């Protein structure tokens, strides 16, 4: 009896998996104006269970073969695990310098990520990460590096926090 109870508890724990939260992960190099100055080479947003990812060195599609960079925009919305990290690798077009940054998002993201969005911007050698809410901007006319701050309240969580 004890063995079957422990087995049932163990199986239930495995079946639950990560907690899914309805939120978004996106980036848009054209609207954020980084597509002309850098090539996106790889990105990953996720945790130990699930990742949104793409890597030019090991592309998920043959359509990406022989391209100088990944597509400059993507948006994933819906129930998914809140990412524990964001990894971005990019090349500065002017210098050819390849940079990569892995940002630990634990402690940077709000406790409640429901209906929030994680986005990033590269500016030369610097990576910026933002959380965007559905709320209106707090101050009209004050824009961050992401175009999303024009229409929604957004705040930088990396590198400032």
Secondary structure, 3 states (H helix, E strand, C coil): CHHHHHHHHHHHHHHHCCCEEEEEEEEECCCCCCCCCEEEEEEEEECCCCEEEEEHHHCCCHHHCCCCCCCCEEEEEEEEECCCEEEEEEEECCCCCEEEEEEECCCCCCCCCCCCEEEEEEECCEEEEEEECCCCCCCCCCCCCCHHHHCCCEEEEECCC
